Amino acid sequence: MFFKIAFKTLGIFSCQILLFFSSINGKETDEFPVILTANTLSPLMERELRGCFDFFWNEWNDNPSSPTYGMTNGDYVGLKKYSPLAIENQGFYFTAIIIGVERGWITLDEGEKRILITLKTLRSLKRIKGFWYHFIDQETGKRGWKDSNNIELSNASAGTMLLGALAASEYFGGEIKKITIELYEEMDWKWFTNPVTKHPYLA
């Protein structure tokens, strides 16, 4: 039941974030036609859905020698500002890939390869009690905002990323599931919980 609720919540939240991210570039395009099928939502929503997918798919770091290889960008793309990589965006990226496979925009193998690359990079980044910093510098792979000491260790961002990874692990299985479970089991949620109130801290 927990996973069903979590996946539904992530799906709604992901759609909201995807809609926002797809609009910040201020770029209108008719590069992809809408093909009407029995599953078509509407021409507008089909274009929006495809644009959201393309945003995450195209903004990934494709440099194998980079410490953030495979991670996708998002927060300041198109605004010509320094853009650290947000951990939660990786979770949205994972769910976007699932949608891309289901709608035939990419193959199953292409989606699996991308997610594996990203998960392996996430596994290599510095964590404390299994949690990542909210923002990661895309050039160094270290604490974001050019190695600022003011970036928090984030259970909210890490949790959002994990929900996307868990969805991918159920969809793809195999090594994706193995790495996801490994990352999940290394996260000490009790450490992020107030021992008096029993409520989780939020960061």
N, C-alpha and C positions, 0 to 999 in steps of 0.2 A: 504493500500500500504506500509506504514512504516513497519508493522509487517512482510509482505511478504519479503521485502528487508532485514530486520534485520535477519529473520530466514535463508534466503539463505546465507547471509554473515556469520552468525554463523556456519552454516553447513560446509562451505568451510574452515573457520578458525579452526573449531573443528577437521576436518579431518587432517589438517596439524599438529595440536598439538598432536592429538592421535597418528599419525605416529611417531612423535618425542618421545613421552613418551614410546611408546611400544618398542623403540629401545635402550633406555638407560640402560636397565637391561643387555644387551648383552647376552640374553638367547635364544637359539634356541630350539624349541620344535615341536614335531609332535603329541602332546597329543590329538588334536582334528582333526578328519578327515574332509575333504572337501566333502560335499554331493552335487553333481551336480543337479541343478534344472533349470527351465526356467529363474529364477532370479539370477543365479550365475554370479558373475562378472568374475572372473578367479580364479584358485586355489591359486595363490599368493595373490591376493587382498582379497579373502575370509579368508585366514589364517591371514592376516594383520588386517582385520576388527574384526575378533574374538579375536585376541590377544589384540587389543586396548580395546575392551569391557572388556575382562578379567582383564586387568590392572586396570581400574577404579573400577570394581566390587569387585575385591579381595583386593584392598588397602584401603578399608574403615575401619573406626574405629568402631569395633563391641562391644565396652565396654559401656553398658548402664549407668554406673556411671561416665563416663568421660564427662567433659564439652564440648568436641568436638565429642560426640557420633554421628555417622552417616556421618561424613565428610570424604572425600577421600583424600589420600595423592598424591604425584606426583613428586615434584621438585627434591628431592634427593634420591628417592627410588633406592636401589641398589648401591649407591655410598658411603654408610656407613658414612654419615654425618648427623648432626642435621637437621631435616627436619620439618620446620614449614608448616602449611597448607595454601595454597594459595586460596583466595576467588574465583578467576576465575576458578580454577579447579572444583569447585562444579557445575558450569554451564556446563562444558564439561561432567561431571559425569551424570548430568540430561539427556543430549542428548544421551549419550552412553546407558543409561537405556532404552530410547525409542527405540533405534536401537535393543537392546537386546530382547525387547518384540516383536517387529515386526519380528525378525528373528527366534523367538521361542527358544531362549537360556534361557530365564526366563519367568515366567508367568506374566500376567498383575498385579495380586495381589502382587507378589514379588517386582515388580518394583515400584508399588504405595507405598508399605510399606517403602521401602528404601528412596524414595524421601521425604515422609512425615517426617521421622525421621530427615533427613538432614535439611529440611526447619524449623522444630521446633527448632533445635539447632541453626541455623542461626538467627532465631528470638530472641533467648535468649542471643546472643553475644552482646557485647557493640557496639553501633553505634553512630555516630554523624551526625545529620541531615539526618538520615536514611542510611548513608554510613558506610561500614565496613573498617577496616584496611586491607591493602593488604595481610599481613601475620598474621596468628593466631598461637600462641604456642599451640601445640596439647595436652600438659599436663595440661595447666591452662585455656585455652580458652581466654587468654588475648592477647594483642598486641604482634605480633610475634617476632621471633629471641630472644627468652628468655626474653620477655618483654622489648625489646629495644625501646628506645624513638625515634629512627630514622626511624621507619616504617611509611610510609605515609598513610593517609586516601585516599583511591583510588576510584575515580569514574570510571576509566577504568575497574578495576577488578570487582567492584560491578556491573557495567553495563553488563559485560560479564556473570557473574553469573546470573543476572536477565534475560538475554535473554534465557539462558537455562531453568530457572524456568518458564518463560512465555511459552516456547515451551511445557514443561511438563504440565503446567496448561491447555493448549488447548487440549493436548492429553488425560490426565487423568480426568480433571475437578474436581468436588467435593471439598474436603478439601484442596487439593493441590492448586486448583485455588483460593480458599478463602484466604489462607495464602500468596500466591504469590501476589495477588492484594493488600493485606494489607501491605506487605513489599514495594511494588512499590509505593503506595500512601504516604508512610512515607519518601520517598527519596526527598529531597528538591534540585532539579536540578538548580533552580535559584540561590541558595546559592553558587553553584559551577560554576557560570557564571560571567565573567568579566563584570561589569556594564557599562563600557565605550565602549569596543569593541563588547560586546554582544556575545563573543566567550566563549565556556566553558573552564575552566581550565582543564589541563590534569594531573592527578596524579595516 
